[in-house]
Amino acid sequence: MSDNQVVATVGPRAITQQDIDLVLMTLDPMKAKQYSTEEGKQKLIEELVNQELFYLEALELKLNEDEVYVEEVEKTKNALLKQYAINNLLKDVTVSEVDVKQYYEDNKERFVSPKSINASHILVDDLAAAEKIIEEINAGLTFEDAAQKYSKCPSSAKGGELGFFGKGAMVPEFEKAAFELEVEEMSGPVQTNFGYHIIKVTDVKEESYKSYQEVRDALAKQLLTLKQQEAYYDKVKALKDRFEIKVNL
């Protein structure tokens, strides 16, 4: 069905498929889906017909000449023209691939992935319990089995695994001990306000730079926004030189 196909008429007024599509575009996707069936489409057409009836009566009553209506229309036109002028200014502002690449190369320090570690832990209430568990692990019990058996942390279901985390994600005492461990090294009891932890580091991701491809899209959007802001304020400055401004507080 073409956009200009007439789906209903109300007096001299025509309702087209484009009118329906425009309404659907303004609706929440879930609500718009309600009108995807033939029955839903008929309901939508009925509502558009109702609106056209009010429009025709408004013309008969000459509401379009009402002073309040005319003022509101003028306000709306002014707002639309302002936004149109801004959009017209910004539509030609672009960021080239060269610009994005150059910014990346000049600011690589902004795209650093800090060091992170993957650690597991066993959490118990007292020091004696932690020391006893360490003895059992040294005697052959695996860390994962010990976590499932003794740890009071929900991570016990996964053998104590916490996943990767960087500095600042854990309480200071836990973080300090964990980041001093080598891979597969186990700590002694570490006290925090949660209790006593036994920590084991299972993997390390050293500090590294994010690749250009990882950050390219987000960086391009950021640079485009900055260039648009620059163009906007440059234009404002130029216009202020052309038009007199008086502010009455």
Steps between C-alpha positions, in 0.01 A plus 500: 500500500646838395534786748249718316229235467175635641360273772205721599339835423315737728322766295773658287774363723700187408675265742794321339726210588768758576275651770474157661876443478572838660273421794665159548845662504400716797375205708688276738596180309283283723197724447569526127498121481134505610415663167691250285195276447219582260268566794759728661545692176125554475494640854781738413323615185185554705690722743651700213151542354378632837782754507415618148139552609618732775726676250214567258273627775780724628517661155121549497519668840800704381707382797804544279438875526477496879757733654635243746532239223682743272744588779570131572556430129744790482691372805520152344617643166769702676624196694507289184687767306762536775561126504500485120765774489719310749456174307584683178824626658602158633402280206829559320721451806686173458795314646733321262666165561831686498378728781389207713818302440720801575316573825545136604873509430545832681303391808580134546536545873123555516435153362683284751339188642641479853640181644234259622510163669272200518491373856314248711453517874374313800325709765460383861422669832817441703874464467515145636256377235703668224826345623341154519373530139847603381641188666244284317582662167872449557422138579327448165148646511447715192431869550173470307376210714601685816305806387189294432536325833588787733451845346202705615520723189247431221800453270551164670261350244763578234795379703555847642558665162442877499586570136730773372518826693728802509623719779225679687246221463573324830555614858859627551629208711373243251626696200850552640545130576353383168710728279820388672440133411640320197278285281400178684645637823284482815499755778497450871196615698403858407272682741234745379176620652332199335715243679814307402582434135729250337578633153633328191581683177418294192577741214640847431435750224784749494443866425451545126382750242155457351533452127386768257217277378375455857457872556452632145119532492466655845792733432354611166171589671683689772708701252193574289320636806800718585520636144127570499529687829792699361303588186198597709689736732703649214172580327352646819805723539470622141127567538556695823721735301217557251200541728456726801426313824340648808431291811250644747507318833 
